[in-house]
Amino acid sequence: MENYLKFIKKAWRDFVENGNLNPFIKPIIAESWKRCKKFGVDPMGGVGKVLSNDLLELRTKENEELIYIAHPIMENIYSMVAGSGFVIILVDKDGYLIDVIGDEEVMERAVELNFVKGALWTEKAVGTNAIGTSLFTDKPVQVIGAEHYCITHHSWTCSAAPIHDEDGNIIGCLDMSGSCYKAHSHTLGIVLAGAYSIEKQLALMRSHKLINATFDSISEGMIITDENLQVKKANDMAANILGLALEEILRADIKDLLRDVNLVNAVLKSGKPYYDIDCNFYVKNKRIACSVNAVPVIANKRTIGMVITFRETKYIHNVVNRVVGYKATYRFEDIMTRNEEMKRIIESAKRAALSDCNILIEGESGTGKELFAQAIHNYSKRAKGPFVAVNCASLPRELVESELFGYEKGAFTGALKEGHPGKFELADGGTIFLDEIGELPLDLQSKLLRVLDNKRITRIGGTHEKRLNVRIIAATNRNLREEVERKNFRGDLYYRLNVINIKLPRLVDRKEDIELLAHYFIDRLNHKNAAHPKMLSKEYIKKLKNYDWPGNVRELQNAIERSYYLCEGDVITEEYLPDNILRSAKMGKINLDAILPFETLERENVKNALLNCKGNVKRAAELLNISRATMYRKIRKYNIDLKSIKMNQNEIFD
């Protein structure tokens, strides 16, 4: 080593003083000397410039992760060479020293050269040295004695290896420096192994960070157990769903949380995964219904643990609602009217929407009952929840209960093996719209009444009552009060549903809206077929106004659409109206003076029936085909003096 130090010293002097480059100089050193000369580095200098404390603190912060990983490895290396006169140094990608560990005597010598934290040790700053040359060439380098370009470093030997991130980019280097007389090839090997360890630890830490970030970003709760069912890991979502701190979950036995022992044992024994199982977690006497996946962890053909993922059932229902379209689209702004009564009804409906009361909407078919129901939902505090519409008249009698309240697995032949939620469960947090409520069978009416009373449902075949938060809007085209009198509808259910009543008028009672609605439907059709816009003729509008519209707004919309698609021109004339509307229009103008109000006719009918039956209410009711209770109500409504009728009849026959 001494001979080599003399040789390299002479070669260095010849290069610095005369520019001669000895051919036996190591190529990596020779190239570095040439760069240093080109950079204008002073061969008599070599003292590094040091950052201010503020800038050093900032740079340390930027390399916090690198220092965190590298420092224990540096300490491990130093433990092998302590007392041998070496210093271990960590450098960032720009050549600044960011961590130093070493023997005290060596550290004192290093301070003389500013070989300390914050010093810049690149080739441009201090000439050829292991740190600067390694960073420049991206190779491990050992520099001994006068191989250093600056004379102040000639008593040193340095070995450095670059450190890379997982993409191969240089993020720093590891250096080991000491007396040139202690130089050894093994020193570079130690540094190279240290740099490699730092790279692997960095990659592993970032991989763990990525895995942990992924673990905690999963929208499902996740719990990992060992083969003894002790919880080893849980994510934030699991803690959120269960309402526990992560530390509490880690101390728990999964059998205490998830009491479906059959599922747990099945996974452990079979080694097979189970998906979408309805299970309950129990936390502090609270039951949390969830959909659970349980997957075994297998190593060497042996189950060594289990991964459990789960979501609350109500979340699953919300997803289902979005997928199948359980949402309300119409708003009050979509209700077109110029009719003052209709405007009053809309304002009443808005006030009703702000409450949480049950609502009964009455009106003939086609008057817009579901439109109002959707508008009420969207105007309420439940607007972000589901809107589930059920047509009670369209459900087969044998399926009504399962459709409304759901069923558990194996509840009956043909039931889905995983069970099925009913419409009430799917509407949890929102609104259920029970259209044609008058068609609901009497036995189901009693079950619906129970739901209204306690806000709980029990699936068919189940034993557990599920608490629900559902607003009920019902609708009917029947006169439910009369249905109650006829014993076709439960009175107690009627009064529970009829907390707020909304009666929608027939279209014929709001004739000023016919033209408005007709133009609205045409505009909507024109929007869909922008290339061929059409308009309605005046005679067409006149014919619309002269028709009674027994099918109400729905019939009007159908008539407009029919005319639109049949007409090939730009103007839709009356000839494209349906025949029944044309026939009604051809009947000519009716003598309005001959038309009597309906109530006047009804009063005369009731009075004449009583006169004909000599004041016998029962016989008069049978004659009019109404119930006796209804007959008495009509008598009270029209202030008919029953005593007077009986007395007059007696006088006639006396």
Secondary structure, DSSP 8 states (H G I E B T S, - for coil): -HHHHHHHHHHHHHHHHH----TTS-HHHHHHHHHHHHHT--TT-----B--HHHHHHHHHHTHHHHHHHHHHHHHHHHHHTTSSEEEEEEETTSBEEEEEE-HHHHHHHHHTT-STTBB-SHHHH-S-HHHHHHHHTS-EEEEGGGSSSGGGTTEEEEEEEEE-TTS-EEEEEEEEEEGGG--HHHHHHHHHHHHHHHHHHHHHHHHHHHHHHHHH-SSEEEEEETT-BEEEE-HHHHHHHT--HHHHHTSBHHHHB--HHHHHHHHHH---EEEEEEEEEETTEEEEEEEEEEEEEETTEEEEEEEEEEEHHHHHHHHHHHHT-S----GGG-----HHHHHHHHHHHHHHHS---EEEE--TTS-HHHHHHHHHHHSTTTTS-EEEEETTTS-GGGHHHHHH-B-TTSSTT--TT-B--HHHHTTTSEEEEETGGGS-HHHHHHHHHHHHHSEEE-BT---EEE---EEEEEESS-HHHHHHTTSS-HHHHHHHTTEEEE---GGGGTHHHHHHHHHHHHHHHHHTTTS--EE-HHHHHHHHTS--TTHHHHHHHHHHHHHHH--SSEE-GGGS-HHHHHHHHT----GGG---HHHHHHHHHHHHHHHTTT-HHHHHHHHT--HHHHHHHHHHTT--HHHHHHHHHHHH-
